[in-house]
Amino acid sequence: MSDDVYRQVSGKLDVSFEDIGDQQLKNIARPVHTYRARFVDVPTSRTSASILPLPDKPSIAVLPFTNLSSDPEQDYFADGIAEDIITALSHFKALFVIARNSSFTYKGRAVDVKQVGRELGVRYVLEGSVRKAANRVRITGQLVDAATGAHLWSERFDAGSATSSICKTR
């Protein structure tokens, strides 16, 4: 970037700058003093240059499920649900399933499903939540088309009370 741009953005962005001196630029008579910008602490997987192409087969990322109960211990349960779904989906050879370590980088953050799809190179994203109150548990899940942001499917599962069976409801 030129010296003029450097003066305008210096100190306003989370970027470090390296002075690379005067550079001769095309169609400019005099050399221009320039700087190279280096992004600070931005993982390469989150830059726009790392948008991944979609694989040849259906692809999905299962995001960490949100714990909606007041008990922080339920975080382990919510993580276990998402991990079990990832494991079950990975048995289908016709699916490209993103690994837990990649999808769990979004834990605890509000995310744009379209951006997740671009960053992880998937067409579909499964997100959900877990709620526990007394001896009842509700698990919800939503399948979203990452290209459009449209909900394709949603379901809730209730467990608890005297029977301990899981009841699927819509």
C-alpha positions in Angstrom: 0.0 0.0 0.0 1.1 3.5 -0.6 2.3 5.9 2.1 -1.0 7.9 1.8 -3.1 4.8 2.6 -0.7 3.7 5.4 -1.2 7.1 7.1 -5.0 6.7 6.9 -5.3 3.2 8.3 -2.3 2.9 10.7 -3.5 2.3 14.2 -7.1 1.7 13.1 -6.7 -1.9 12.0 -5.4 -5.1 13.7 -2.6 -5.2 11.1 1.1 -4.8 11.3 3.0 -3.0 8.5 6.4 -3.5 7.0 8.1 -0.6 5.3 9.3 -1.9 1.9 10.6 1.5 0.8 10.2 3.3 -2.5 8.8 1.3 -5.4 8.6 2.2 -9.1 5.0 1.7 -10.2 3.6 1.3 -13.6 2.2 4.6 -15.2 3.5 6.7 -12.2 6.6 8.8 -13.0 8.1 9.1 -9.5 8.7 6.2 -7.0 6.0 5.7 -4.3 6.9 4.9 -0.7 5.1 1.6 0.1 4.2 -0.7 3.0 3.3 -4.3 3.2 0.3 -5.2 5.4 0.5 -8.3 7.6 -2.7 -9.5 9.4 -2.2 -10.1 13.1 -3.6 -13.4 14.6 -5.9 -14.2 11.7 -6.0 -18.0 11.2 -5.5 -18.8 7.5 -8.8 -20.8 7.6 -10.7 -17.6 8.2 -9.4 -15.5 5.3 -11.3 -14.9 2.2 -8.5 -16.5 0.2 -9.2 -19.9 1.8 -12.8 -20.3 0.5 -12.9 -24.0 -0.3 -14.6 -25.5 -3.3 -17.5 -27.9 -2.7 -16.6 -31.6 -3.0 -18.1 -33.9 -5.6 -20.5 -35.5 -3.1 -22.9 -34.1 -0.6 -21.0 -32.4 2.2 -21.9 -31.5 5.8 -20.5 -29.8 8.9 -22.1 -30.5 12.2 -21.6 -27.4 14.4 -21.3 -27.7 18.2 -24.8 -27.8 19.8 -25.7 -24.9 22.0 -26.3 -25.6 25.7 -29.6 -23.7 26.5 -29.9 -25.0 30.1 -28.6 -23.1 33.1 -26.2 -25.9 33.9 -22.7 -25.4 32.4 -22.1 -29.1 32.9 -24.5 -29.8 30.1 -21.8 -28.4 27.7 -20.2 -31.9 27.7 -23.6 -33.4 26.9 -24.2 -31.0 24.0 -20.7 -31.6 22.6 -21.3 -35.3 22.9 -24.5 -35.1 20.9 -22.8 -33.2 18.1 -19.8 -35.6 18.1 -22.1 -38.7 18.0 -23.9 -37.2 14.9 -20.5 -36.6 13.2 -19.5 -40.1 13.9 -22.8 -41.6 12.6 -22.7 -39.5 9.4 -19.1 -40.4 8.7 -20.2 -44.0 8.2 -22.0 -43.0 5.1 -19.4 -43.2 2.3 -21.7 -41.1 0.0 -21.2 -38.1 2.4 -18.2 -35.8 2.9 -18.3 -35.0 6.7 -16.2 -32.3 8.2 -14.1 -33.5 11.2 -15.0 -32.5 14.7 -11.8 -30.4 15.2 -12.7 -28.2 12.2 -16.4 -27.7 13.0 -15.8 -27.1 16.7 -13.7 -24.0 16.0 -17.1 -22.3 15.8 -18.1 -23.3 19.4 -19.5 -20.4 21.5 -19.7 -18.0 18.6 -22.6 -16.7 16.7 -22.0 -17.7 13.1 -23.3 -17.0 9.6 -24.1 -20.4 8.2 -23.3 -19.2 4.6 -19.8 -18.2 5.8 -19.3 -21.5 7.6 -20.2 -23.3 4.3 -17.6 -21.2 2.4 -14.9 -21.6 5.0 -15.3 -25.4 5.5 -16.3 -26.2 1.9 -19.6 -27.7 2.6 -23.1 -27.5 1.2 -25.0 -28.3 4.4 -24.7 -27.3 8.0 -26.4 -29.0 10.9 -26.8 -26.9 14.0 -28.8 -27.5 17.2 -29.3 -27.0 20.9 -29.7 -29.0 24.0 -32.0 -28.1 27.0 -32.2 -29.9 30.3 -34.7 -29.1 33.0 -35.3 -31.4 35.9 -35.3 -34.9 34.4 -36.3 -33.8 30.9 -34.1 -33.2 27.9 -34.9 -31.6 24.6 -32.6 -31.8 21.6 -33.3 -29.8 18.5 -31.5 -29.9 15.2 -31.8 -27.8 12.0 -30.3 -28.7 8.6 -29.4 -25.6 6.6 -28.4 -25.2 3.0 -25.2 -23.3 3.4 -25.4 -21.8 -0.1 -28.8 -20.1 0.5 -29.2 -20.1 4.2 -32.6 -21.9 3.8 -33.7 -24.4 6.5 -34.2 -27.8 4.8 -35.2 -29.8 7.9 -35.7 -29.3 11.6 -36.7 -31.7 14.4 -36.9 -31.8 18.1 -36.4 -34.9 20.3 -37.7 -35.0 23.9 -36.6 -37.5 26.5 -37.3 -37.9 30.1 -40.3 -38.4 32.5 -41.3 -41.9 33.6 -40.6 -43.7 30.4 -37.1 -42.5 29.5 -37.8 -43.1 25.8 -37.1 -40.6 23.1 -40.1 -39.0 21.5 -39.7 -37.3 18.2 -41.9 -34.3 17.6 -42.4 -31.7 14.9 
